[in-house]
Every structure is written in C-alpha cells, then in structure tokens.
Amino acid sequence: MKFRILAVAALALAAGTASAQPPVHDGSKGRGPGGFGLLEFDTNADGKLTKAEFDAAQRARFNKIDANKDGVSTREELEASHKADAETRRAEMSKVRFTAMDTDKSGQLSQAEFAAGAPGQRGDKGPHRGDRGGRKGGGPDGQDGAKRAGQHDADGDGKATFAEFSARGTDAFARADTNKDGTVTVAELQAMRPGRK
C-alpha cells in the first residue's frame, strides 16, 4: 500500500517537473477523477501517456531549467525556473479571474462587477493572495530550493544532469505502466490509488 502511494506521488511529481509550461485545462484531458494531471502531456490526445511523450515532456522541462544550456541544471537555475512558472500561473489565474468578473465582457470592470466578484463578498472562503495554505518553503510543493534541487542531484555535486533529473520520473513511469506496454492510462493510475487493490 505504501509503495503504491509513493509510486503515484512520484509519478505526479515527475510529471509536474516535466511540464514545459503550465497547461491550460479544458477538463477533458487528464484532470479530474483519476487522471492525476498526467494526461496533460498526452500530446496526441489519445487518452494514453506514452513513454516517448513523457520523456519529451521531461526533456522540455529540463531544457527550460538549464538556462545557460550547459547540459546541467543548478539550484539557481531551478529556482529561477520555479519563480518564472509561478509568475506565469499567477498571470493566468488573474486573467481567468478578471474574465469571470467582467460579466458584460466589456474588457473593463465596473464598480458593480468588482464588488460582486471581490473576495469575501460572495461568501468566498478560499485562499487569498499570499495564503500558501500552510505550506513552508518557497515552492508549490512546500519545499525550499535546496531540497527541490537536491531531489535531482543524485551525486551531490550541486548540479543535475538530464539523467539525474529524469531518473525519478522514469522509475515512476515504469511502476505506473503495470502491463508494460509503454503507456500509462488513467485506469492504471486509478489502480495505483490508495484503497484500491
């Protein structure tokens, strides 16, 4: 049971680090019940994540982190990439929020639209800007930069090669691909969920 939980968590983490940019979800690919967000890397939209698709996503993410293109990622490069990704997500969330509040689609918020959509005015009890939900550290997973960087630096030299960077994801993909056909499906991911045998 513990192994299954760790395998699902590792694959989800690997997929999160594999993303070249935050995807825009329409609810049809991989999100929602059982998808674990992994099928967002299903580039041909066939409902399966192939090893080639997953490897390409990991390579794209590594290349994005490796800002100076020297073949290794450093802690500083990883932190800069996480910061840029966070800024992109914030901008996308702001745009979505503005669009939802702009009910007359004028491209401007009237005082009434703003008041109707302002946090706390509609019984909105969700987290607000600056609320990290009790997470510690600077990253979306609650880890500080050193710990995130260390997860990929297997030999402890302060730099991560692509082989080091992709090792956890590759291992997690292999565990999730229970029938060993080179693809991971939602059904395989759901079977790994805690409470299922």
N, C-alpha and C positions, 0 to 999 in steps of 0.2 A: 504494500500500500504506500509506504513512504517513498519507495523507488518511483512509483507512478506519479506521485505528487511532484517529486523532484524532476522527473523527465518532462512533464508538462510545463513546469515553471521554466526549466532550462530552454526548452524549445520556444516558448513565448518570449523569453529574454533575448534569445538569439535572433528571433525574428524582429524584435524591436530594435536591436542594434543593426539589423541588416537593412532596415528601411533607408532608402536614399533620401527621402523626404517624407514628411508626414502626409499620408494619403488622405484623399477626400473620400469619405464613405457615403455610399448611397443606400447602405443597409442590405445590399444584395450579395456582397462578396465577403465572406469570412467573418464578419462581425455578427454579434448576436449569439444565440444559443449554440454552444459547442464549437464555434469557429475559431475561438482564441485569437482572432485577428490575423491568423497566418495566411488565409487565402487572399489577403490584400496583395500578396506577392505572386499570385496566380496570374501571370501576365497574359495568358491566352484565354482566361476566364472559363476554363473547362471544369471548374469545381474541384480541381486537384492541384496540389503543390508538388511539382516535380523537383528532384534534386537539382537539376540544371537551373530551374527558376530560383530556388533557394540560394544556390551558390552565386548566381548572378546578383541577387539582392545583397548578399554578404559582401561580394567584391565591390559593388557600387558604394555601399556604406563605408567600407574601408578606404576606398579611393577618395571619398569625400572627406574623411577624417584626416588622411595623410596630405595635409595642405601643401607641404613642400615637395611632394612626390618623390621622396627618397626611399620608399618601399617599407617604411616602418611608421607606426603611429606612436606619438609621445603623449605623456599626460597632458601637456599644454594643448596639443592638437585635439585631443579628445574633449577637453574642457571647452575649447573654442567651438567645436562642432556641436556639443550639447547646448551651449548657450545660443548658437545660431538656430538650432532646431526649436528651442524653447521660444525664441522670438518669433519664428515663423508660425508656431502653433498659436501664440498669443494674438498675432495679427489675424490669423484665420478665424479664431474664436470671436474676436472683436467684430470682424466683418459679418459673421453669421448673426451675432447678437444685434448689430445695427440693422441688418436686413429684416430680422424678426420684429424689431421695434418700429421700423418705418412702415407702418401698416398701409399708408396711402401710396407707397412706392414713389415718393417724390424725390428721394435722394437726400432729404433733409428730415431732421426730427423736429416736430412741433413740440411745444411745451406739453401738450396733452399726451402725445406719443411717448415722450420721455418719462413723464410721470407714471403712465400706465406700465411702462417696461422697466422702471427703476428697481434695482434690488430692494427687497423688503416691502415694496408697495403692493405686491401681488401675493404675499404670503410666501415669497421665495426664501426658503431656508437653506439653500445650497451654499457651498463655499464661495466666498467672495475674493476679490483680488487680494493677493498677499496671504491667503489662507492655504497652507500646504497640507492641510488635513492631518496634522500631527507628525508629518514626515520630518526626518532630520537630514541634514546634509543638503547639497545643492542640486541634486539630480532628481529626475522624475521618479526614480525608483527609491529615493530616500537615501542614497549612498553618496558619500563625499567623493571628490575627484580621485583621490589616491586609491580608494577601494575599487572604484569603477575601472581605473586604468590597470590596477593590479590583477583584475579578473582575466585580462587578456595577456598579461606579461608572464608567461609560464616560467621563463628562466631568470626572472627578476633583474634584468639588465636595464630596466627603465624604458624599454621600447618594446612594441609588439609588432611582430611580422604578421603578414596575412595568415600564415599557418597558425600562429598563436591566436590571432583574432578570431579565426573561423573554427577553431577546434571544438569549442563547446557547442556551437550551433550544429556542426557536422555530426557530433556524437548524439545530440538531442534528436536530430532528424532521423538518424539511424534507429534510435529507440522507438520513435513515433511510427516509423514505417514498419508496422508489425508484420505485414505479409511480404515484406522485402521486394516489392515491385518497383521501387524507385520513386514512389509518390506517397504523399501523405494526404489523406482525405479527412473530412470532418468526422466521418464515422470512426476512423482510427483515433482521432484526437478525443472524441467523446468517450471511447472505450478506455482511455487512459485517465479520465477524470476520477477524482476521489469518489468512492462509494460505488463504483462500477467494477465489475469483475470481467 
